[in-house]
């Protein structure tokens, strides 16, 4: 009887402390993200049904974000000062301002690119956003892993967070994330998403895997070329 009571007490203790451990893990990852101090460089890899894209970027505190993304043979470069001010350059084209790309007169693919830049989050901010959508988080050494809530996965899927009546329907959304830290600082994270979107009555795979690695924390510098600087005014 005594052994049975001891087992029940142990199970009850585990059930009681698990949420506390998850909360502690979230706090530790949040602190690790904060140590990036808005001054870092990164590399990113995204794989989806549409193909693979590679990116790199730099950001400095109270400055601009430099971003370069290559998809296939095409490369897009941008300097982002705010949601209203950015310079964007598609391959073999001149620098354009965010206002030029998102104007009503521009109905081509450049307008879509402008909207993407307008909603862009630097990786540390995105890691914080992802962390808030995790329903539980477990620690294993200097790595942390967890599952996303269904609502969180739906929002992070492409088109899932879009507002308005023309948004595609999102189905079967789920996801997971893993964070790696080094010396208490975020070194890398990987986000895996699964789900489908319905476009014109047809279900399409919207899943993707994104991995981001951080470097040059505290020593990153961003230099803006003259053509891009003029479009930031």
Secondary structure, 3 states (H helix, E strand, C coil): CHHHHHHHHHHHHHHHHHHHHHHHHHHHHHHHHHCCCCCEEEEEEEEECCEEEEEEEEECCCCCEEEEEEECCEEEEEEECCCCCEEEEECCCCCEEHHHHHCCCCCCHHHHHHHHHHCCCCHHHHHHHHHCCEEEEEEECCEEEEEECHHHHHHHCCCCCCCCCCCCEEEEEEEEEEEEEECCEEEEEEEEEEEEEEECCEEEECCEEEEEEEECCCCCCCCCCHHHHHHCC
